Amino acid sequence: MANLLEVIDLRTSFFTPSGEVKAVDGVSFTLNEGTVLGIVGESGSGKSVTAYSILQILTHPGRIVSGSVKFRGQELVGISENEMRKIRGNKISIIFQDPMTSLNPTFTIGNQLVETILLHTKRNKEQAQARAIEMLSLVGINEPERRLRQYAYELSGGMRQRVMIAMALACEPDILIADEPTTALDVTIQAQILELMTELQRKLGMAIILITHDLGVVAGMCDEVIVMYAGHLVERGKADDIFYEPAHEYTKGLMRSLPRMEDDGSEKLVPISGTPVDMLAVPPGCPFSPRCGSTMQICLTQRPEECAINDPHRHISACWLNVRNAREIINVPGQMPIIKLGGKA
């Protein structure tokens, strides 16, 4: 599969009166066509800022400091706002957490959908109206003609999020970024929205970046997973590797805090100890070291490098414990080290 999106050493900071907040600090990953990539981590880990950096919709005082974002080989960092508008909505769309704050309460649903289609396509108003009705039907909204005449406050939370999905997909983007798309919804509606997104992804063949703190959702939807902590990418790989063989202590902590179906109730969930790091005073070594139960001296002073775990194409982590526990370390010039753990060949 071809690389649809390539993010290389992305660094985004917010320059506040109290100091620089490095919200995204050296994040790299690729997104292939037709795949679903999950980005997980606690609140404040840099998940949403990564997405906003890709689309360049950062609010003041945030800005991209360095790094590269390439869409189908085209560099997006540094291009003009006019050029970026051709990408947003048309090639890369986003669904935000709360549809009520994304939809304009003073305009009808139809006005907003039609405006989006007119802005990003060559359709005329009549064609845009027909496309709006088609998209509302596609996302499972009944009586779409009537819904076009309604305002956001007249719809339920689940219906509003369906409208946002319709709006995001109206221009047939190659990538859909879903930023906590079910946070504001009850559990039943959450399941319906996630099922809808999965169905549309298969039907339309688009790639999805799913930003969430819900690991259950990631397990059910994603092909690959990125784990972020304090603006850093601490682990990435195939979903099975992340869930069944986590290699970073933070990822292991997230997994231990998950309830399990086979648990009879006797086993207590183990939360991650401590509090999230102060982003104005990130430790010089591993940012997770103050909360890690296996911290070594090197963890406090030196930032761990990304290393491939057993297979350079499946699983990558940045943790000094992997270096300590390695059965074998393979160094190849120009490539990240490959760490052989356990009994794997």
Long-range contacts (C-beta under 8 A, 24 or more apart in sequence): 1-32, 1-33, 1-34, 1-35, 2-32, 2-33, 3-30, 3-31, 3-32, 4-31, 4-32, 4-33, 4-71, 4-72, 4-174, 4-175, 4-207, 5-30, 5-31, 5-54, 5-69, 5-70, 5-71, 5-92, 5-175, 5-207, 6-30, 6-31, 6-68, 6-69, 6-70, 7-50, 7-54, 7-67, 7-68, 7-69, 7-70, 8-67, 8-68, 8-69, 8-70, 9-66, 9-67, 9-68, 10-50, 10-53, 10-64, 10-66, 10-67, 10-68, 10-69, 11-64, 11-65, 11-66, 11-67, 12-46, 12-49, 12-50, 12-53, 12-58, 12-62, 12-63, 12-64, 12-65, 12-67, 13-62, 13-63, 13-65, 14-61, 14-62, 15-61, 15-62, 15-63, 16-61, 16-280, 18-280, 19-280, 20-280, 21-279, 21-280, 22-231, 22-279, 22-282, 23-49, 23-62, 23-231, 23-279, 24-49, 24-50, 24-53, 24-231, 25-230, 25-231, 25-232, 25-282, 26-67, 26-232, 26-233, 27-67, 27-228, 27-231, 27-232, 27-233, 28-233, 28-306, 29-226, 29-233, 29-236, 31-175, 31-207, 31-209, 32-207, 33-174, 33-205, 33-207, 34-201, 34-205, 34-206, 34-207, 35-207, 35-208, 35-223, 35-224, 36-201, 36-207, 36-208, 36-210, 36-221, 36-222, 36-223, 36-224, 37-207, 37-208, 37-209, 37-210, 37-222, 37-223, 37-224, 37-225, 37-226, 38-210, 38-211, 38-212, 38-217, 38-218, 38-221, 38-222, 38-224, 38-225, 38-226, 38-239, 39-209, 39-210, 39-211, 39-212, 39-225, 39-226, 39-228, 40-212, 40-213, 40-215, 40-218, 40-225, 40-226, 40-227, 40-228, 40-254, 41-213, 41-227, 41-228, 41-229, 42-213, 42-229, 42-276, 43-213, 43-276, 44-230, 44-276, 44-279, 45-228, 45-229, 45-230, 45-231, 45-276, 46-228, 46-230, 46-231, 46-232, 47-179, 47-211, 47-228, 48-179, 48-180, 48-211, 49-231, 50-211, 50-228, 51-94, 51-177, 51-179, 51-209, 51-211, 54-92, 54-177, 55-84, 55-87, 55-88, 55-92, 55-94, 55-177, 56-84, 57-88, 57-94, 71-174, 71-175, 72-174, 89-116, 89-119, 89-120, 89-168, 89-171, 89-173, 90-120, 90-121, 90-171, 90-173, 91-173, 91-174, 91-175, 92-173, 92-174, 92-175, 92-176, 92-177, 93-167, 93-168, 93-169, 93-171, 93-173, 93-175, 93-176, 93-177, 94-168, 94-176, 94-177, 94-178, 94-179, 95-161, 95-164, 95-165, 95-168, 95-176, 95-177, 95-178, 95-179, 95-181, 96-164, 96-179, 97-179, 97-180, 97-181, 97-183, 97-184, 98-183, 98-184, 99-152, 99-157, 99-160, 99-161, 99-163, 99-164, 99-184, 100-152, 100-153, 100-157, 100-160, 100-184, 102-164, 103-152, 103-160, 103-163, 103-164, 104-152, 105-151, 105-152, 105-153, 106-151, 107-151, 108-148, 108-149, 108-150, 108-151, 109-147, 109-148, 109-149, 109-150, 109-151, 109-152, 109-155, 109-163, 110-147, 110-148, 110-149, 112-167, 113-148, 113-163, 113-166, 113-167, 113-170, 116-167, 116-170, 116-171, 117-170, 117-171, 120-170, 120-171, 121-171, 131-170, 132-166, 132-170, 135-166, 135-167, 135-169, 135-170, 136-162, 136-163, 136-166, 138-166, 138-169, 138-200, 139-163, 139-165, 139-166, 139-169, 139-196, 139-200, 140-192, 140-196, 141-166, 156-189, 157-184, 157-185, 157-186, 157-189, 158-185, 158-189, 158-192, 158-193, 161-185, 161-189, 161-193, 162-193, 162-196, 165-193, 165-196, 165-197, 165-200, 169-200, 169-204, 169-206, 172-204, 172-206, 173-206, 174-206, 174-207, 175-206, 175-207, 175-208, 175-209, 176-201, 176-206, 176-207, 176-208, 176-209, 177-208, 177-209, 177-211, 178-208, 178-209, 178-210, 178-211, 179-211, 180-211, 180-212, 180-213, 181-210, 181-212, 182-212, 182-214, 182-217, 194-220, 194-221, 197-221, 215-243, 215-254, 215-255, 215-258, 216-258, 219-243, 227-251, 227-254, 229-277, 229-287, 229-288, 230-276, 230-277, 230-279, 230-282, 230-287, 230-288, 231-279, 231-282, 231-287, 232-287, 232-318, 233-306, 233-318, 234-288, 234-317, 234-318, 234-319, 235-315, 235-316, 235-317, 235-318, 235-319, 236-315, 236-316, 236-317, 237-309, 237-314, 237-315, 237-316, 237-317, 238-314, 238-315, 241-309, 241-314, 241-315, 242-315, 245-309, 245-315, 247-309, 247-315, 247-317, 247-319, 247-322, 247-341, 248-288, 248-317, 248-318, 248-319, 249-288, 249-292, 249-293, 249-294, 249-319, 249-321, 250-288, 250-291, 250-292, 251-317, 253-291, 286-318, 286-319, 286-320, 294-321, 296-320, 296-321, 296-324, 305-336, 305-337, 306-336, 307-336, 307-337, 307-338, 307-339, 308-336, 308-337, 308-338, 308-339, 309-339, 309-341, 310-338, 310-339, 310-340, 310-341, 310-344, 312-336, 312-338
